Amino acid sequence: MKNYKLLTPGPLTTTDTVKAEMLFDYCTWDDDYKQVTQVIRKKLLKLAHASEETYTAVLIQGSGSFGVESVLTSIIGDEDKLLIIANGAYGERMTEIADYAGINYVVYRAHYNETPSAKRIQEILDADPAITHVTMVHSETTSGILNDIESVAKVVKGAGRDFIVDAMSSFGAVDIPVEKLGIDFIISSANKCIQGVPGFAFIICNREKLQESKGKARSLSLDLYAQWETMEKDGKWRFTSPTHVVVAFAKALEEMEAEGGIQARGGRYRANNQLLVRKMKEMGFKTYIDDTCQGPIITTFFYPEDTNFSFAEMYAYIKERGYAIYPGKVTEAETFRIGTIGEIYEEDIVKLCDIFKEYLEINDRREAV
Ligand SMILES: *Cc1c(COP(=O)(O)O)cnc(C)c1O
């Protein structure tokens, strides 16, 4: 069936108008096309509340992980040491990137349903002056928890270290005053809350810190400085750019402005999320993350107790009726996830919950016999 909506954390359901932008084949060195890239870069800085004097935006081919890998492997030099804060699979992925690249690092792990403690980070930084950079995930898509980057930014900047944030699944939906917080590099991608299609990642970079990284990159294709140097000239990408993705993203940015920017988009996602959680709880589902730190992007639910519940069967039942949900990713419990981002509205959540209810009733009847 080709007409289901995605209730996943990206790629997500996009508008028909964003998809329609991809019907034309652009020429990568044409001025009109290069201008599209430049406009995108400017708009991204605005969304990040980052001034053009201090910050610059770089787009890089690939999925979000390519963006994270580009930053970590381009910015952290051989003399540097990285503190990775991890409370989910995306934090753990950063340790894998560091392992592959031979980056000197330490990890502070918090439990998947707990936000990392700024106080603990302060202690780690005080005890280890060799640490030069700190990195963490904002919205941990593994669980849906929203980490408190503000209090961590205070500690990291107060200690004079550089701060790298993976805001992949929050940028565009949760307002982040990047310059005010002093974040040096913040990463997101085309197919999350801006509601574009997959194909590139983007990084808002402190210009000075980016320029200092010249020559440090451990990979040619992911060299952040080299990518920026080429793009900064006139908007031409260093290697073949994902043209269709880029023009679709430009359209997605326009549609986001028309919706009312981060405020309105974040508000819609939050409303989706709150409605979902309320209705699912009414049906007896429990959330993995406490309400106090549950983000608006994606929610993890425990499998229902006391039933011979099959996720695969339920998934198929729901998909047939128009929605694709997501399996769980936390390690210690049986869970599934429902994303509330993308071109999704409260009416979708109502429909989805009706489908859940139907399914649970069928399941109950089956168990009764
Ligand atoms: C989506 C996502 C990524 C990138 O994942 P890709 O599969 O490479 O796009 C990284 N971090 C977080 C928090 C994400 O949600």
The ligand as an ORCA input file, in Angstrom:
! r2SCAN-3c Opt
* xyz 0 1
  C      17.948     11.253     12.720
  C      19.003     11.480     13.727
  C      20.373     11.405     13.409
  C      20.864     11.054     12.041
  O      20.434      9.837     11.618
  P      20.558      9.456     10.068
  O      19.916      8.103     10.013
  O      21.982      9.444      9.729
  O      19.804     10.508      9.330
  C      21.292     11.733     14.375
  N      20.923     12.091     15.605
  C      19.625     12.171     15.967
  C      19.281     12.604     17.345
  C      18.623     11.863     15.036
  O      17.343     11.943     15.393
*
